Each structure stands twice: as C-alpha cells, then as structure tokens.
Amino acid sequence: MPGNPKVRADIALLEDIDDELILSMFEEGRSKADICRGLGIGRRALDTWIADNDYETIITRARVEAASHLACETLTIADSMDVDNGQRDVQRIRTRQWLAERWDRKTYGTDKAQSVNISIQGLRMEALRHVEVVEQLSTDQMPKLSTE
C-alpha cells in the first residue's frame, strides 16, 4: 500500500502477532470492529491481512464455532433470568440468536421453504373446464358464439 502508511504499519503489526491469537478472537465471537480496537489497528488493514493470508474459510469456520458458543450462552442467560430485569435478558437472548443464525445458517438458521397453497375450489373449476372441452371435442359440436 504505497499511499497509506497507516495501513502498512497496521499490516506490519498484524504480521508480528501470532495468527492463532487473531483467529481465536473471531472464534470467541468478537466483531471485526472490536478486534481492530483491541489490537489498535484499522479495519482496512485487518481485511487486507485476511485476504492476503487466505483466512476467509478459517474465519467462517471460527464463526460457526462462535455461533455454538452464542447458543450455549442463550441457555445460560435464560436459566439465570432476572425477574426484575427480564426484558433485558430477553433482548440479550434475541441478539445472540440472531448472530448465531447469521454465522451458522445450517444449524441455527430458519429454513424459508416455499409456501404451497392448494385451492380445492380452483381445482374443481379447472376440472370442470377440462370436462367441458373434452365433451365438446367428443361430440363434434361447434361451440355457439352467441345466444340467439
């Protein structure tokens, strides 16, 4: 990055840190913004470091692991729910559920299956139309165009 000394300095700092430490932060469920604040680097440098080292798939797997931790946290929060401040705990549970759904759709996501509606009346009307057409063809009658 020739034109951005801050990003170059941040990437150099990231190269000095153990990769496992950074990846474990993703596994803990920390956001990129939180990781950047903790390490004192910019978001662009973290994104560049991830892309340069081909860590996208590793981070995706770390997010799946973090989703499991979040799901377990929801049970802990629900089991120790405060009677006086129950709405706060419900909101904490919903937030963790939402993140778990995004990070591991296969396990915690809700399937959006296609809706199928069958109308019995519509099927009956279609069958009657079909019978009328077959009846006209079998009797070789010409359909009447007007009622005189």
Secondary structure, DSSP 8 states (H G I E B T S, - for coil): -TT-HHHHHHHHHHHHS-HHHHHHHHHTT--HHHHHHHHT--HHHHHHHHHHTT-HHHHHHHHHHHHHHHHHHHHHHHHT--STTHHHHHHHHHHHHHHHHHH-HHHHS----------HHHHHHHHHHHHHHHHHHHHT----SS--
